[in-house]
Amino acid sequence: MTSELIIDVREKEISIALLEDKDLVEYQTEPRDALFSVGNIYLAKVRKIMPGLNASFVNVGFKKDAFLHYLDLGIPYNSYQKWLKQITSDRKNLFPFEKASRLPDLPKEGSVANVLTVCQDILVQIVKEPISTKGPRLTGEISFAGRYLVLMPFGDKVSVSNKIKSGQERSRLKQLVHSIKPRNCGVIVRTVAEGLRLEDIQADMDILARRWEEVQRRIQAATDRPQLVFEETSRAVAMLRDLFNPTYESIYVNDQDVYEEIKRYVEQIAPDRAHIVKMYDGKVPIFDNFNVTKQIKSGFGKTVNYKHGAYLIIEHTEAMHVVDVNSGNRARGVNGQEANALDVNLGAADELARQLRLRDIGGIIIVDFIDMNLAEDRQLLYERMCKNMQKDRARHNILPLSKFGLMQITRQRVRPAIDVHVEEDCPTCMGSGKIKSSLLFTDVLEQKIEYLTRKVGEKHFTLYVHPFVASFINKGFWSLKRRWQLKYGSGIPFIAPSFDIIPSQELAFLDYRFKDRQGETIDMTQETDGN
């Protein structure tokens, strides 16, 4: 299996698509001004104690106060609080973390009211994004995730990922990490560290240790509460850190700044793989070029089609996600209804596993498969679903089919599920329900081009239109495109024109978009276009 990461950086948002064997399996999109807050560390203040919940609400600067349960305070809570007083009491000399003393662990059975007080300073880390009306979820156990290791201040153990099965390799890694880890720190060895040399592990350890040292300096200098003392890496780098593996063929980026950021990161963690980071500078939108746009529009929405006419219906409720499997207009197989039901269900299991990753669906998922009478067929379906979910990085649990033919799945939810609206609004009527004849659409485009070139003086631009419209404009030797270029461009035949017309799959049929030579959108839409 080969993997490609496609990063589309636009003016207002950044989108990341992971392709496995050219199939879209993970997709994330965020506004460019939005921060990915999971992993951020704050020096915060306790806002409210809730003895009934055995929890507290903490102010970390969000609209909604963050939630911190007593069990999430962490075993080393007492050690952190003593060290926090030591480091903030002297603004000039940084208290050496190596000399910090470890206090008795926080008991598992206890009351938050006996541990925290209102307005108390506390060091916390976000483990779950704000979702719907809920604020972020916090932990008091600070950790720094690297490529191969996870560093945990005030920890005392070296743990190795359970996915590393070899006892000899586990012992080797433990011994290596024990020899290089900083004092007063615990370490978790990640699966990708299997078989690595000491030099690679040492380099990752040094990066994490420097991050922790920087956090200490920021805590010492902090005067306001709440104060952000550590910010996770950018969304693109964070996803790359968790997903990067030797099967990556390419990482394509269409923005110079993000390209350089990712290039630096890959050079840091895998110098021999830095060449796979590539700058995409083609005129066709990057997602169109790699067939991502089409897969997004076919992969999201309430109804998802898969093989031979069968389809899934995915419904989102407040408490859970419900999936219904339908055979559609599929013809009955030659082996009868039971074999047909098994085939449809196995295909549904394949597509559902992809959909859970693609939409990042978390929480409780109930799947209504087509009824099957044979116990061996139900077991085969359960095994198929478990196998498909092995590729999923999120923690999950799958139960066998119930007597009602329902499968229950729980999947870790860290952030809201991805919800992409694939339905398109009419770009020409502006909601009025009345539009000009589509025959006049090219006249509208020509008017826009004339206005840009002769009134505004913008000679170098790109016009993006729906592929069908682009085909019509480019049809023939003396096409509309060539006539427009001669009339409003350089005016010299067979010389490179000053503007170009590019098909874009993300645009609706009569939609269009102008961009200048820097790639900035030129707003040319007018309400009168649709009247």
Secondary structure, 3 states (H helix, E strand, C coil): CCEEEEEEECCCEEEEEEEECCEEEEEEEEECCCCCCCCCEEEEEEEEEECCCCEEEEECCCCCCEEEEHHHCCCCHHHHHHHHHHHHCCCCCCCCHHHCCCCCCCCCCCCHHHCCCCCCEEEEEEEECCECCECCEEECCCCEECCCEEEEECCCCEEECCCCCCHHHHHHHHHHHHHHCCCCEEEEECHHHCCCCHHHHHHHHHHHHHHHHHHHHHHHHCCCCCEEEECCCCHHHHHHHHHCCCCEEEEEECCHHHHHHHHHHHHHHCHHHHHHEEECCCCCCHHHHCCHHHHHHHHCCCEEECHHHCEEEEEECCCCEEEEEECCCCCCCCCCHHHHHHHHHHHHHHHHHHHHHHHCCCEEEEEECCCCCCHHHHHHHHHHHHHHHHHCCCCEEECCCCCCCEEEEEECCCCCCCCCCCCCCCCCCCCCCCCCCHHHHHHHHHHHHHHHHHHHCCCCEEEEECHHHHHHHHCCCCCHHHHHHHHHCCCCCCCCCCEEEEECCCCCCCCEEEEECCCCEECCCCHHHHC
